[in-house]
Amino acid sequence: MKTTLEIPDPVFRRAKSVAAQRGIALRAFVTEAVEEKLASVSQRDEKPWVRLAGGLKHLHKETVRINGIMESEFERIEPEDWE
């Protein structure tokens, strides 16, 4: 797809220079840059804890066990003890 973009002169010159140093066309350089930016945006939008949550799956049974202990212990506490 063809499109027209307005890029500030200093940015354009630097992009063109880097593309030339890498031996690739400016079009390829810009495409790579946009793809990298899009990838970083999608990773940033992902909640970090979501990536880690799957790694904690083995603790589910332990969490249930601890919650059960806490519930049984709190049932023994009289309301006046909280004041």
N, CA, C and O atoms as a printed pandas DataFrame, in Angstrom:
     atom_number atom_name residue_name chain_id  residue_number  x_coord  y_coord  z_coord
0              1         N          MET        A               1    0.847   -1.172    0.000
1              2        CA          MET        A               1    0.000    0.000    0.000
2              3         C          MET        A               1    0.893    1.235    0.000
3              4         O          MET        A               1    1.903    1.283    0.703
4              5         N          LYS        A               2    0.530    2.185   -0.757
5              6        CA          LYS        A               2    1.265    3.441   -0.804
6              7         C          LYS        A               2    0.549    4.461    0.053
7              8         O          LYS        A               2   -0.680    4.503    0.116
8              9         N          THR        A               3    1.355    5.287    0.715
9             10        CA          THR        A               3    0.792    6.368    1.504
10            11         C          THR        A               3    1.802    7.507    1.559
11            12         O          THR        A               3    2.971    7.332    1.214
12            13         N          THR        A               4    1.349    8.655    1.989
13            14        CA          THR        A               4    2.231    9.808    2.135
14            15         C          THR        A               4    2.278   10.177    3.607
15            16         O          THR        A               4    1.248   10.314    4.267
16            17         N          LEU        A               5    3.493   10.335    4.103
17            18        CA          LEU        A               5    3.687   10.719    5.492
18            19         C          LEU        A               5    4.501   11.987    5.564
19            20         O          LEU        A               5    5.384   12.214    4.737
20            21         N          GLU        A               6    4.208   12.814    6.549
21            22        CA          GLU        A               6    5.035   13.975    6.809
22            23         C          GLU        A               6    5.922   13.625    7.991
23            24         O          GLU        A               6    5.446   13.408    9.106
24            25         N          ILE        A               7    7.221   13.575    7.725
25            26        CA          ILE        A               7    8.198   13.237    8.754
26            27         C          ILE        A               7    9.107   14.449    8.915
27            28         O          ILE        A               7    9.578   15.000    7.920
28            29         N          PRO        A               8    9.359   14.869   10.141
29            30        CA          PRO        A               8   10.261   16.010   10.333
30            31         C          PRO        A               8   11.604   15.753    9.636
31            32         O          PRO        A               8   12.117   14.634    9.649
32            33         N          ASP        A               9   12.157   16.794    9.035
33            34        CA          ASP        A               9   13.400   16.658    8.267
34            35         C          ASP        A               9   14.524   15.952    9.027
35            36         O          ASP        A               9   15.152   15.051    8.471
36            37         N          PRO        A              10   14.797   16.332   10.277
37            38        CA          PRO        A              10   15.902   15.656   10.975
38            39         C          PRO        A              10   15.657   14.145   11.142
39            40         O          PRO        A              10   16.588   13.347   11.029
40            41         N          VAL        A              11   14.418   13.765   11.406
41            42        CA          VAL        A              11   14.083   12.345   11.566
42            43         C          VAL        A              11   14.234   11.626   10.227
43            44         O          VAL        A              11   14.781   10.525   10.162
44            45         N          PHE        A              12   13.750   12.252    9.171
45            46        CA          PHE        A              12   13.859   11.664    7.838
46            47         C          PHE        A              12   15.315   11.441    7.443
47            48         O          PHE        A              12   15.684   10.367    6.966
48            49         N          ARG        A              13   16.140   12.475    7.649
49            50        CA          ARG        A              13   17.553   12.362    7.275
50            51         C          ARG        A              13   18.246   11.257    8.079
51            52         O          ARG        A              13   19.050   10.495    7.542
52            53         N          ARG        A              14   17.926   11.185    9.354
53            54        CA          ARG        A              14   18.554   10.150   10.182
54            55         C          ARG        A              14   18.091    8.762    9.751
55            56         O          ARG        A              14   18.899    7.837    9.668
56            57         N          ALA        A              15   16.804    8.611    9.479
57            58        CA          ALA        A              15   16.275    7.309    9.037
58            59         C          ALA        A              15   16.902    6.903    7.712
59            60         O          ALA        A              15   17.287    5.748    7.529
60            61         N          LYS        A              16   17.003    7.843    6.799
61            62        CA          LYS        A              16   17.588    7.550    5.492
62            63         C          LYS        A              16   19.064    7.162    5.640
63            64         O          LYS        A              16   19.542    6.254    4.960
64            65         N          SER        A              17   19.768    7.845    6.517
65            66        CA          SER        A              17   21.182    7.558    6.759
66            67         C          SER        A              17   21.369    6.163    7.359
67            68         O          SER        A              17   22.230    5.401    6.920
68            69         N          VAL        A              18   20.554    5.840    8.365
69            70        CA          VAL        A              18   20.666    4.525    9.015
70            71         C          VAL        A              18   20.306    3.412    8.033
71            72         O          VAL        A              18   20.969    2.375    7.995
72            73         N          ALA        A              19   19.269    3.626    7.248
73            74        CA          ALA        A              19   18.882    2.630    6.239
74            75         C          ALA        A              19   20.026    2.408    5.252
75            76         O          ALA        A              19   20.319    1.271    4.883
76            77         N          ALA        A              20   20.667    3.485    4.828
77            78        CA          ALA        A              20   21.792    3.364    3.884
78            79         C          ALA        A              20   22.961    2.618    4.521
79            80         O          ALA        A              20   23.598    1.785    3.876
80            81         N          GLN        A              21   23.240    2.920    5.787
81            82        CA          GLN        A              21   24.323    2.233    6.489
82            83         C          GLN        A              21   24.044    0.732    6.603
83            84         O          GLN        A              21   24.963   -0.085    6.543
84            85         N          ARG        A              22   22.783    0.385    6.764
85            86        CA          ARG        A              22   22.395   -1.027    6.873
86            87         C          ARG        A              22   22.251   -1.679    5.510
87            88         O          ARG        A              22   22.112   -2.898    5.414
88            89         N          GLY        A              23   22.284   -0.878    4.461
89            90        CA          GLY        A              23   22.173   -1.411    3.108
90            91         C          GLY        A              23   20.771   -1.849    2.740
91            92         O          GLY        A              23   20.588   -2.785    1.961
92            93         N          ILE        A              24   19.778   -1.170    3.302
93            94        CA          ILE        A              24   18.387   -1.503    2.980
94            95         C          ILE        A              24   17.672   -0.253    2.501
95            96         O          ILE        A              24   18.120    0.868    2.741
96            97         N          ALA        A              25   16.579   -0.459    1.836
97            98        CA          ALA        A              25   15.782    0.671    1.348
98            99         C          ALA        A              25   15.104    1.375    2.520
99           100         O          ALA        A              25   14.807    0.762    3.545
100          101         N          LEU        A              26   14.869    2.667    2.348
101          102        CA          LEU        A              26   14.177    3.434    3.386
102          103         C          LEU        A              26   12.818    2.809    3.693
103          104         O          LEU        A              26   12.393    2.760    4.848
104          105         N          ARG        A              27   12.142    2.334    2.650
105          106        CA          ARG        A              27   10.837    1.687    2.826
106          107         C          ARG        A              27   10.954    0.496    3.786
107          108         O          ARG        A              27   10.117    0.338    4.676
108          109         N          ALA        A              28   11.984   -0.339    3.614
109          110        CA          ALA        A              28   12.188   -1.501    4.479
110          111         C          ALA        A              28   12.499   -1.059    5.904
111          112         O          ALA        A              28   12.015   -1.653    6.867
112          113         N          PHE        A              29   13.311   -0.014    6.027
113          114        CA          PHE        A              29   13.666    0.497    7.347
114          115         C          PHE        A              29   12.437    1.007    8.092
115          116         O          PHE        A              29   12.238    0.701    9.267
116          117         N          VAL        A              30   11.623    1.785    7.397
117          118        CA          VAL        A              30   10.413    2.334    8.020
118          119         C          VAL        A              30    9.446    1.203    8.387
119          120         O          VAL        A              30    8.833    1.233    9.455
120          121         N          THR        A              31    9.310    0.216    7.511
121          122        CA          THR        A              31    8.429   -0.920    7.796
122          123         C          THR        A              31    8.896   -1.641    9.058
123          124         O          THR        A              31    8.084   -1.962    9.926
124          125         N          GLU        A              32   10.214   -1.898    9.164
125          126        CA          GLU        A              32   10.760   -2.544   10.357
126          127         C          GLU        A              32   10.476   -1.720   11.610
127          128         O          GLU        A              32   10.081   -2.253   12.646
128          129         N          ALA        A              33   10.684   -0.420   11.494
129          130        CA          ALA        A              33   10.484    0.464   12.648
130          131         C          ALA        A              33    9.030    0.435   13.123
131          132         O          ALA        A              33    8.762    0.359   14.322
132          133         N          VAL        A              34    8.105    0.496   12.177
133          134        CA          VAL        A              34    6.686    0.473   12.530
134          135         C          VAL        A              34    6.318   -0.880   13.142
135          136         O          VAL        A              34    5.578   -0.934   14.124
136          137         N          GLU        A              35    6.831   -1.971   12.565
137          138        CA          GLU        A              35    6.548   -3.308   13.116
138          139         C          GLU        A              35    7.078   -3.440   14.540
139          140         O          GLU        A              35    6.400   -3.989   15.410
140          141         N          GLU        A              36    8.291   -2.936   14.779
141          142        CA          GLU        A              36    8.858   -2.994   16.131
142          143         C          GLU        A              36    8.026   -2.179   17.109
143          144         O          GLU        A              36    7.777   -2.616   18.232
144          145         N          LYS        A              37    7.606   -1.019   16.693
145          146        CA          LYS        A              37    6.789   -0.162   17.559
146          147         C          LYS        A              37    5.460   -0.825   17.878
147          148         O          LYS        A              37    5.011   -0.799   19.023
148          149         N          LEU        A              38    4.830   -1.419   16.875
149          150        CA          LEU        A              38    3.557   -2.101   17.104
150          151         C          LEU        A              38    3.720   -3.282   18.051
151          152         O          LEU        A              38    2.853   -3.528   18.890
152          153         N          ALA        A              39    4.816   -4.008   17.926
153          154        CA          ALA        A              39    5.066   -5.152   18.814
154          155         C          ALA        A              39    5.263   -4.676   20.249
155          156         O          ALA        A              39    4.755   -5.295   21.184
156          157         N          SER        A              40    5.994   -3.583   20.426
157          158        CA          SER        A              40    6.232   -3.090   21.788
158          159         C          SER        A              40    4.953   -2.540   22.405
159          160         O          SER        A              40    4.747   -2.666   23.612
160          161         N          VAL        A              41    4.099   -1.938   21.600
161          162        CA          VAL        A              41    2.829   -1.416   22.114
162          163         C          VAL        A              41    1.947   -2.561   22.584
163          164         O          VAL        A              41    1.342   -2.476   23.653
164          165         N          SER        A              42    1.864   -3.633   21.799
165          166        CA          SER        A              42    1.005   -4.751   22.197
166          167         C          SER        A              42    1.557   -5.427   23.443
167          168         O          SER        A              42    0.773   -5.893   24.270
168          169         N          GLN        A              43    2.871   -5.499   23.611
169          170        CA          GLN        A              43    3.449   -6.083   24.816
170          171         C          GLN        A              43    3.207   -5.187   26.021
171          172         O          GLN        A              43    2.960   -5.674   27.124
172          173         N          ARG        A              44    3.276   -3.896   25.813
173          174        CA          ARG        A              44    3.065   -2.958   26.909
174          175         C          ARG        A              44    1.611   -2.962   27.358
175          176         O          ARG        A              44    1.324   -2.827   28.547
176          177         N          ASP        A              45    0.688   -3.118   26.401
177          178        CA          ASP        A              45   -0.729   -3.129   26.731
178          179         C          ASP        A              45   -1.113   -4.371   27.517
179          180         O          ASP        A              45   -2.083   -4.360   28.276
180          181         N          GLU        A              46   -0.359   -5.433   27.335
181          182        CA          GLU        A              46   -0.629   -6.663   28.063
182          183         C          GLU        A              46   -0.277   -6.441   29.525
183          184         O          GLU        A              46    0.791   -5.915   29.838
184          185         N          LYS        A              47   -1.172   -6.841   30.420
185          186        CA          LYS        A              47   -0.905   -6.674   31.841
186          187         C          LYS        A              47    0.223   -7.626   32.244
187          188         O          LYS        A              47    0.146   -8.821   31.959
188          189         N          PRO        A              48    1.261   -7.121   32.894
189          190        CA          PRO        A              48    2.411   -7.973   33.220
190          191         C          PRO        A              48    2.033   -9.186   34.055
191          192         O          PRO        A              48    2.623  -10.255   33.898
192          193         N          TRP        A              49    1.055   -9.031   34.940
193          194        CA          TRP        A              49    0.696  -10.154   35.797
194          195         C          TRP        A              49    0.018  -11.268   35.014
195          196         O          TRP        A              49    0.024  -12.417   35.456
196          197         N          VAL        A              50   -0.569  -10.955   33.860
197          198        CA          VAL        A              50   -1.215  -11.986   33.051
198          199         C          VAL        A              50   -0.168  -12.971   32.535
199          200         O          VAL        A              50   -0.406  -14.178   32.500
200          201         N          ARG        A              51    1.000  -12.444   32.133
201          202        CA          ARG        A              51    2.064  -13.322   31.653
202          203         C          ARG        A              51    2.569  -14.226   32.762
203          204         O          ARG        A              51    2.965  -15.364   32.508
204          205         N          LEU        A              52    2.558  -13.727   33.988
205          206        CA          LEU        A              52    3.087  -14.504   35.106
206          207         C          LEU        A              52    2.056  -15.440   35.728
207          208         O          LEU        A              52    2.432  -16.428   36.359
208          209         N          ALA        A              53    0.777  -15.156   35.567
209          210        CA          ALA        A              53   -0.267  -15.922   36.246
210          211         C          ALA        A              53   -0.202  -17.407   35.918
211          212         O          ALA        A              53   -0.405  -18.237   36.804
212          213         N          GLY        A              54    0.071  -17.755   34.695
213          214        CA          GLY        A              54    0.149  -19.161   34.316
214          215         C          GLY        A              54    1.258  -19.887   35.054
215          216         O          GLY        A              54    1.158  -21.092   35.284
216          217         N          GLY        A              55    2.299  -19.185   35.424
217          218        CA          GLY        A              55    3.410  -19.796   36.145
218          219         C          GLY        A              55    3.090  -20.086   37.590
219          220         O          GLY        A              55    3.854  -20.779   38.261
220          221         N          LEU        A              56    1.978  -19.573   38.091
221          222        CA          LEU        A              56    1.593  -19.782   39.487
222          223         C          LEU        A              56    0.488  -20.823   39.645
223          224         O          LEU        A              56   -0.016  -21.044   40.746
224          225         N          LYS        A              57    0.125  -21.448   38.554
225          226        CA          LYS        A              57   -0.984  -22.396   38.574
226          227         C          LYS        A              57   -0.771  -23.513   39.592
227          228         O          LYS        A              57   -1.727  -23.985   40.207
228          229         N          HIS        A              58    0.478  -23.936   39.770
229          230        CA          HIS        A              58    0.775  -25.027   40.698
230          231         C          HIS        A              58    0.452  -24.660   42.144
231          232         O          HIS        A              58    0.398  -25.548   42.994
232          233         N          LEU        A              59    0.238  -23.386   42.448
233          234        CA          LEU        A              59   -0.059  -22.951   43.815
234          235         C          LEU        A              59   -1.559  -22.905   44.118
235          236         O          LEU        A              59   -1.947  -22.557   45.233
236          237         N          HIS        A              60   -2.391  -23.245   43.161
237          238        CA          HIS        A              60   -3.839  -23.156   43.363
238          239         C          HIS        A              60   -4.308  -24.009   44.548
239          240         O          HIS        A              60   -5.067  -23.530   45.390
240          241         N          LYS        A              61   -3.869  -25.247   44.616
241          242        CA          LYS        A              61   -4.292  -26.133   45.715
242          243         C          LYS        A              61   -3.824  -25.587   47.059
243          244         O          LYS        A              61   -4.541  -25.673   48.056
244          245         N          GLU        A              62   -2.624  -25.028   47.080
245          246        CA          GLU        A              62   -2.099  -24.460   48.325
246          247         C          GLU        A              62   -2.911  -23.237   48.735
247          248         O          GLU        A              62   -3.171  -23.035   49.921
248          249         N          THR        A              63   -3.310  -22.430   47.777
249          250        CA          THR        A              63   -4.140  -21.260   48.070
250          251         C          THR        A              63   -5.481  -21.685   48.646
251          252         O          THR        A              63   -5.958  -21.084   49.608
252          253         N          VAL        A              64   -6.092  -22.710   48.073
253          254        CA          VAL        A              64   -7.371  -23.221   48.584
254          255         C          VAL        A              64   -7.191  -23.727   50.006
255          256         O          VAL        A              64   -8.036  -23.475   50.866
256          257         N          ARG        A              65   -6.098  -24.440   50.262
257          258        CA          ARG        A              65   -5.839  -24.988   51.599
258          259         C          ARG        A              65   -5.673  -23.849   52.615
259          260         O          ARG        A              65   -6.244  -23.904   53.704
260          261         N          ILE        A              66   -4.910  -22.838   52.268
261          262        CA          ILE        A              66   -4.681  -21.707   53.176
262          263         C          ILE        A              66   -5.973  -20.943   53.413
263          264         O          ILE        A              66   -6.254  -20.547   54.544
264          265         N          ASN        A              67   -6.755  -20.730   52.377
265          266        CA          ASN        A              67   -8.043  -20.042   52.538
266          267         C          ASN        A              67   -8.959  -20.818   53.478
267          268         O          ASN        A              67   -9.668  -20.220   54.288
268          269         N          GLY        A              68   -8.946  -22.138   53.376
269          270        CA          GLY        A              68   -9.752  -22.968   54.274
270          271         C          GLY        A              68   -9.317  -22.811   55.726
271          272         O          GLY        A              68  -10.156  -22.710   56.622
272          273         N          ILE        A              69   -8.017  -22.792   55.958
273          274        CA          ILE        A              69   -7.499  -22.600   57.318
274          275         C          ILE        A              69   -7.907  -21.239   57.856
275          276         O          ILE        A              69   -8.333  -21.118   59.005
276          277         N          MET        A              70   -7.777  -20.224   57.030
277          278        CA          MET        A              70   -8.138  -18.876   57.468
278          279         C          MET        A              70   -9.624  -18.785   57.800
279          280         O          MET        A              70  -10.001  -18.185   58.807
280          281         N          GLU        A              71  -10.457  -19.369   56.969
281          282        CA          GLU        A              71  -11.898  -19.330   57.232
282          283         C          GLU        A              71  -12.237  -20.034   58.534
283          284         O          GLU        A              71  -13.034  -19.521   59.321
284          285         N          SER        A              72  -11.650  -21.194   58.775
285          286        CA          SER        A              72  -11.959  -21.924   60.010
286          287         C          SER        A              72  -11.438  -21.172   61.229
287          288         O          SER        A              72  -12.090  -21.181   62.273
288          289         N          GLU        A              73  -10.287  -20.524   61.126
289          290        CA          GLU        A              73   -9.740  -19.754   62.246
290          291         C          GLU        A              73  -10.586  -18.520   62.528
291          292         O          GLU        A              73  -10.838  -18.198   63.689
292          293         N          PHE        A              74  -11.022  -17.835   61.498
293          294        CA          PHE        A              74  -11.820  -16.637   61.703
294          295         C          PHE        A              74  -13.200  -16.961   62.244
295          296         O          PHE        A              74  -13.820  -16.103   62.873
296          297         N          GLU        A              75  -13.696  -18.151   62.027
297          298        CA          GLU        A              75  -14.981  -18.545   62.596
298          299         C          GLU        A              75  -14.891  -18.631   64.108
299          300         O          GLU        A              75  -15.905  -18.477   64.789
300          301         N          ARG        A              76  -13.712  -18.873   64.650
301          302        CA          ARG        A              76  -13.519  -19.023   66.096
302          303         C          ARG        A              76  -13.407  -17.686   66.817
303          304         O          ARG        A              76  -13.556  -17.637   68.038
304          305         N          ILE        A              77  -13.153  -16.613   66.100
305          306        CA          ILE        A              77  -12.969  -15.309   66.726
306          307         C          ILE        A              77  -14.341  -14.684   66.967
307          308         O          ILE        A              77  -15.170  -14.591   66.062
308          309         N          GLU        A              78  -14.555  -14.262   68.204
309          310        CA          GLU        A              78  -15.819  -13.614   68.563
310          311         C          GLU        A              78  -15.784  -12.171   68.087
311          312         O          GLU        A              78  -14.726  -11.541   68.083
312          313         N          PRO        A              79  -16.938  -11.642   67.683
313          314        CA          PRO        A              79  -16.974  -10.258   67.183
314          315         C          PRO        A              79  -16.438   -9.240   68.177
315          316         O          PRO        A              79  -15.810   -8.260   67.776
316          317         N          GLU        A              80  -16.674   -9.452   69.455
317          318        CA          GLU        A              80  -16.188   -8.479   70.461
318          319         C          GLU        A              80  -14.657   -8.476   70.564
319          320         O          GLU        A              80  -14.068   -7.507   71.041
320          321         N          ASP        A              81  -14.018   -9.561   70.117
321          322        CA          ASP        A              81  -12.563   -9.603   70.139
322          323         C          ASP        A              81  -11.950   -8.651   69.106
323          324         O          ASP        A              81  -10.772   -8.308   69.203
324          325         N          TRP        A              82  -12.730   -8.231   68.138
325          326        CA          TRP        A              82  -12.218   -7.358   67.095
326          327         C          TRP        A              82  -12.185   -5.893   67.542
327          328         O          TRP        A              82  -11.529   -5.060   66.916
328          329         N          GLU        A              83  -12.895   -5.590   68.624
329          330        CA          GLU        A              83  -12.991   -4.174   69.051
330          331         C          GLU        A              83  -11.838   -3.754   69.883
331          332         O          GLU        A              83  -11.776   -2.603   70.314
